[in-house]
Amino acid sequence: MTFSATPDGQTAMPVSPETNRGPQGMSETTFTPGPETARQFRDALGCYGTGVTVVTTQTDQGPLGMTANSFSSLSLDPPLVLWAPAKASSRFAPFSTAPHFAIHIMGEDQHDLARHFAQTGGGFDAFDWSVSESSVPILAGCLARFECHLAALHDAGDHAIVVGHVDRAACRAGKGLIFKQGQYGGFAEKL
Ligand SMILES: Cc1cc2nc3c(=O)[nH]c(=O)nc-3n(C[C@H](O)[C@H](O)[C@H](O)COP(=O)(O)O)c2cc1C
């Protein structure tokens, strides 16, 4: 077993995953996030269910899209939202520098859009789309949409945090597409 060093130089937490009985007798795996435990870290993060968005922007090569679940609301006043493109993505440069972009929240029937823009950034003509006043590609039929200009860009490990000031928003009734543990799904009311 490998151990990681604490900041004071003492050996501490096990790096390799260890499976034990958790507080309520359920089996749980503990580990220190690092190169050896990337899979376990991803699996743990994937337990957090999110909505699904497609972020779009205009580039010299045409409209560009990317499926993203790192979206979060941030501030009501001023109206700010954020999302996080990965530096490893071939789409990182255009998305991290885009002065204007739109974030579309996927409705429960929009798996096709989400799957498409996870695979490729182009191919808009397979969908119904138009161009906003600030020349950003707008996808039709989404649950909500936030048209933004870049407010701030923060470095964040292997991602960047893009903060958008929302210039215009739109919303329709309906249920949203959910992503959890690597799967798309829907929302079922329990109460
Ligand atoms: C549900 C879902 C959510 C995703 N969220 C993000 C995200 O927040 N940030 C990101 O950089 N990539 C995210 N991705 C990956 C991108 O959509 C895309 O697959 C990736 O950028 C591919 O890299 P490429 O541009 O080099 O082909 C997500 C993919 C899926 C399926």
The ligand as an ORCA input file, in Angstrom:
! r2SCAN-3c Opt
* xyz 0 1
  C     -22.764     14.974    -19.290
  C     -21.429     15.552    -19.689
  C     -20.934     16.663    -19.048
  C     -19.708     17.231    -19.406
  N     -19.264     18.339    -18.757
  C     -18.109     18.906    -19.118
  C     -17.659     20.099    -18.481
  O     -18.321     20.648    -17.604
  N     -16.470     20.617    -18.877
  C     -15.722     20.029    -19.869
  O     -14.652     20.535    -20.189
  N     -16.131     18.922    -20.493
  C     -17.309     18.350    -20.152
  N     -17.745     17.243    -20.805
  C     -16.936     16.711    -21.920
  C     -17.206     17.519    -23.219
  O     -18.581     17.557    -23.520
  C     -16.492     16.882    -24.418
  O     -16.814     15.522    -24.478
  C     -15.003     17.034    -24.319
  O     -14.676     18.408    -24.350
  C     -14.353     16.329    -25.509
  O     -13.087     16.854    -25.729
  P     -12.596     17.316    -27.205
  O     -13.141     18.683    -27.404
  O     -11.128     17.286    -27.074
  O     -13.154     16.323    -28.195
  C     -18.960     16.643    -20.441
  C     -19.453     15.513    -21.099
  C     -20.660     14.967    -20.734
  C     -21.185     13.755    -21.464
*
